Amino acid sequence: MSTIIGTKTTAKVETQPRGKMIAYWLVTLLLAASITLSGIGQLIRYGGNVELVTNIGFPLYVTNILGSWKLLGVIAIVVPGFPRLKEWAHAGIFFLMTGAALSHLFANDYGDYGFHIILPLSYAALNIVSWALRPKSRKL
């Protein structure tokens, strides 16, 4: 006859290193703020957003579509849960930003010092870093 006197089971919870978590949130919040301001600017057609779009041959209503997509993508990335939606949002922001850079490149609309190419590519890079640093709770 065997008797189990006592067993103790411990579960090891894997946590992300603190530095990596801080880096993730810094990059993600910078990305979110940048994309949010850009999206709002497009929705209200603030500043040079009208010329930015029409100079490359796009119709003006595109600002409504792009601005809405940007804001929805930011919400998806920042709100907790929904890992599949976050994957799609990161992909969407990447395609949106690289598409913007390529559109300006193909239209020979570089802006001052290549600003119309460099800015969206820097947002795409921030997006990649945010995606790569995301914690396990935000992964599929």
Residue pairs with C-beta under 8 A, 6 or more apart in sequence:
14 136
16 24
16 135
16 136
20 133
21 135
23 133
24 130
24 133
24 134
24 135
27 126
27 129
27 130
27 133
28 77
28 78
28 130
28 133
28 134
29 78
30 126
31 77
31 93
31 123
31 126
31 127
31 130
32 74
32 77
32 78
34 123
34 126
35 70
35 73
35 74
35 93
35 123
36 70
36 71
36 74
38 67
38 70
38 123
39 66
39 67
39 68
39 69
39 70
39 71
39 74
40 46
40 67
40 71
41 47
41 49
41 67
42 49
42 53
42 63
42 64
42 66
42 67
42 70
43 63
43 64
43 67
43 68
43 71
45 60
45 63
49 63
50 60
50 63
52 116
53 59
53 60
53 62
53 63
54 60
55 107
55 109
56 103
56 104
56 107
56 109
57 107
58 103
66 96
69 92
69 96
70 93
70 96
72 89
73 89
73 92
73 93
73 96
74 89
76 82
76 85
76 86
76 88
76 89
77 86
77 89
77 90
77 93
77 130
80 137
83 137
83 138
83 139
83 140
84 140
86 134
86 138
87 140
90 127
90 130
90 131
93 123
93 124
93 127
94 124
94 127
94 128
97 120
97 121
97 123
97 124
97 127
98 120
98 121
98 124
100 116
100 120
101 116
101 117
101 120
101 121
101 124
104 110
104 111
104 116
104 117
104 120
105 117
109 116
110 116
110 117
111 117
